Amino acid sequence: MTSENIDRTANVVILGAGPAGTAAAAQLGLLGVRDVVLVDRHDFPRDKTCGSGLSPRGIETLKELGVWEDVKAHSYPIHGMRLVTRGDRESWQSAGEQAAAVVCQRRILDHLLLKKALSRGVKFIPNFNATEVLKEGERVVGIKAADGTTVRAKYVLIAGGSHCRVGLPEQRPRRIIQAIMGWWDNVPFRAHHLEMIFDASIEPYYGWLFPESETRVNIGITYEERDGKQNARELFQRFLDKHYGERLKGATQVGGWKGHPVVWSYAIEKLTAPGRIVIGESGLMTHPATAEGIYQAMKSGMLGAGAIADILSGRRSETSAFSDYERRCKSQFLLSFWAGGVFRRVARTDALDWVVQASQVPAVKSTAARILASL
Ligand SMILES: Cc1cc2nc3c(=O)[nH]c(=O)nc-3n(C[C@H](O)[C@H](O)[C@H](O)COP(=O)(O)OP(=O)(O)OC[C@H]3O[C@@H](n4cnc5c(N)ncnc54)[C@H](O)[C@@H]3O)c2cc1C
């Protein structure tokens, strides 16, 4: 796909073609909104540093978007999990034969979502590096790229992810989870099982192994900056040596390690202003304990699309549709974010060790699996 350096006008312009922007675009197409323009600073397919795990909620959302069958065909199914506590207790949780989750490389997932949006009439402009929103008074009326190209629209959706600051309010209670990860071929792992490793060096967060195929896995850690900046590579190397040293001996690393932040907040607020809606990680809607963000990005994108379709069709006023959008995001995500807050506190204690020890009892085992799955 090539960029076109011409100014445009549209009904809706969406900044960012990650899961939030593409889901919003696909949903707008489904709801019959015409003249939707989606821009991204990259051309597609493109990579995104991510564990690429899709939870049951994520799978349900892909079904709603009509893209699940395509994603399923390119995904690695997950039936269970190996859990290691900070006290080095190990437990295997199983969801039975049913795939409880999948891993789908972001290069593939995001491209499939984009293709669904294109099939519903959305126009995509790649290599559009947005630098500012266009305003008339207090109202956002479009976006402008570094090369001066503009797209003017009745509505602007901001979906630029964790790094992008364009069109966002200055003051927000923004918190950061740091992450670093790599990819390897031929690491021994139990088929169709992912791994979550809680370790005191990165608490309250965890390290993971997610299988992407029969032969390739991604391994990474999430952590918070403590007093002074930590050296991410040293922290990751220590984690790998302790938990994967033996299993990496015969493995081949694929590409270099990559670091990327995840931004989040317990507060879901300031998502709307005249003429614009914020969706996805730009709106700080990621899970405080697991760093899951794909599901929240797609879901908030769909809710944002619904609000804009209502306004453009004359069914609702902007004020009413925008406040409904913010209310729906809160009711969709806040409970699980608060549960994540509780889990962050629990993860600093020996409680998980106790649960795993008790999980030798079958009833507790299935309860523990349910608690982790519902986070
Ligand atoms: C290491 C790591 C592991 C993770 N693992 C998981 C996981 O396993 N499961 C999960 O659910 N979540 C995971 N996440 C979180 C998840 O990756 C994000 O929350 C999710 O991608 C957010 O989607 P989004 O569409 O809001 O933003 P993004 O996916 O970041 O998409 C933003 C898009 O906007 C574009 N863009 C940015 N700035 C501009 C600009 N100025 N102009 C034009 N375009 C722009 C970008 O190119 C990009 O395509 C992980 C995150 C990290 C860092």
The ligand as a Tripos MOL2 file, in Angstrom:
@<TRIPOS>MOLECULE
LIG
   53    58     1     0     0
SMALL
NO_CHARGES

@<TRIPOS>ATOM
      1 C1          5.6160   -6.6310   25.4260 C.3       1 LIG1
      2 C2          4.0970   -6.5240   25.3730 C.ar      1 LIG1
      3 C3          3.3340   -7.6960   25.4250 C.ar      1 LIG1
      4 C4          1.9370   -7.6090   25.3480 C.ar      1 LIG1
      5 N1          1.2220   -8.7690   25.3450 N.ar      1 LIG1
      6 C5         -0.1220   -8.7220   25.2040 C.ar      1 LIG1
      7 C6         -0.8720   -9.9290   25.0810 C.ar      1 LIG1
      8 O1         -0.3170  -11.0420   25.0500 O.2       1 LIG1
      9 N2         -2.2280   -9.8340   24.9660 N.ar      1 LIG1
     10 C7         -2.8650   -8.6180   24.9610 C.ar      1 LIG1
     11 O2         -4.0980   -8.5950   24.8850 O.2       1 LIG1
     12 N3         -2.1770   -7.4640   25.0560 N.ar      1 LIG1
     13 C8         -0.8250   -7.4670   25.1530 C.ar      1 LIG1
     14 N4         -0.1100   -6.3030   25.1880 N.ar      1 LIG1
     15 C9         -0.8270   -5.0160   25.0800 C.3       1 LIG1
     16 C10        -1.2360   -4.7330   23.6260 C.3       1 LIG1
     17 O3         -0.1120   -4.9030   22.7710 O.3       1 LIG1
     18 C11        -1.7740   -3.3100   23.4610 C.3       1 LIG1
     19 O4         -2.5300   -2.9240   24.5730 O.3       1 LIG1
     20 C12        -2.6220   -3.1860   22.1980 C.3       1 LIG1
     21 O5         -1.8080   -3.3350   21.0460 O.3       1 LIG1
     22 C13        -3.3160   -1.8210   22.1340 C.3       1 LIG1
     23 O6         -3.9700   -1.6930   20.8860 O.3       1 LIG1
     24 P1         -4.1950   -0.2360   20.2500 P.3       1 LIG1
     25 O7         -4.8560   -0.4460   18.9550 O.co2     1 LIG1
     26 O8         -4.8100    0.6530   21.2630 O.co2     1 LIG1
     27 O9         -2.7150    0.3500   20.0060 O.3       1 LIG1
     28 P2         -1.5120   -0.2770   19.0930 P.3       1 LIG1
     29 O10        -1.6700   -1.7150   18.8970 O.co2     1 LIG1
     30 O11        -0.2580    0.2320   19.7280 O.co2     1 LIG1
     31 O12        -1.7330    0.4390   17.6950 O.3       1 LIG1
     32 C14        -1.4790    1.8040   17.5290 C.3       1 LIG1
     33 C15        -1.2890    2.0930   16.0330 C.3       1 LIG1
     34 O13        -1.1790    3.5020   15.8690 O.3       1 LIG1
     35 C16        -0.1060    3.7930   14.9980 C.3       1 LIG1
     36 N5          0.4000    5.1140   15.3470 N.ar      1 LIG1
     37 C17         1.0100    5.4800   16.4930 C.ar      1 LIG1
     38 N6          1.3370    6.7900   16.4450 N.ar      1 LIG1
     39 C18         0.9210    7.2370   15.2430 C.ar      1 LIG1
     40 C19         0.9850    8.5090   14.6030 C.ar      1 LIG1
     41 N7          1.5310    9.5700   15.2070 N.pl3     1 LIG1
     42 N8          0.4830    8.6340   13.3660 N.ar      1 LIG1
     43 C20        -0.0780    7.5580   12.7380 C.ar      1 LIG1
     44 N9         -0.1620    6.3300   13.2920 N.ar      1 LIG1
     45 C21         0.3250    6.1790   14.5420 C.ar      1 LIG1
     46 C22         0.8960    2.6710   15.2440 C.3       1 LIG1
     47 O14         1.7490    2.5070   14.1140 O.3       1 LIG1
     48 C23        -0.0090    1.4620   15.4860 C.3       1 LIG1
     49 O15        -0.2800    0.7620   14.2950 O.3       1 LIG1
     50 C24         1.2910   -6.3460   25.2630 C.ar      1 LIG1
     51 C25         2.0680   -5.1810   25.2070 C.ar      1 LIG1
     52 C26         3.4480   -5.2590   25.2560 C.ar      1 LIG1
     53 C27         4.2550   -3.9940   25.1670 C.3       1 LIG1
@<TRIPOS>BOND
     1     1     2 1
     2     2     3 ar
     3     2    52 ar
     4     3     4 ar
     5     4     5 ar
     6     4    50 ar
     7     5     6 ar
     8     6     7 ar
     9     6    13 1
    10     7     8 2
    11     7     9 ar
    12     9    10 ar
    13    10    11 2
    14    10    12 ar
    15    12    13 ar
    16    13    14 ar
    17    14    15 1
    18    14    50 ar
    19    15    16 1
    20    16    17 1
    21    16    18 1
    22    18    19 1
    23    18    20 1
    24    20    21 1
    25    20    22 1
    26    22    23 1
    27    23    24 1
    28    24    25 2
    29    24    26 1
    30    24    27 1
    31    27    28 1
    32    28    29 2
    33    28    30 1
    34    28    31 1
    35    31    32 1
    36    32    33 1
    37    33    34 1
    38    33    48 1
    39    34    35 1
    40    35    36 1
    41    35    46 1
    42    36    37 ar
    43    36    45 ar
    44    37    38 ar
    45    38    39 ar
    46    39    40 ar
    47    39    45 ar
    48    40    41 1
    49    40    42 ar
    50    42    43 ar
    51    43    44 ar
    52    44    45 ar
    53    46    47 1
    54    46    48 1
    55    48    49 1
    56    50    51 ar
    57    51    52 ar
    58    52    53 1
@<TRIPOS>SUBSTRUCTURE
     1 LIG1         1 GROUP 0 **** ****
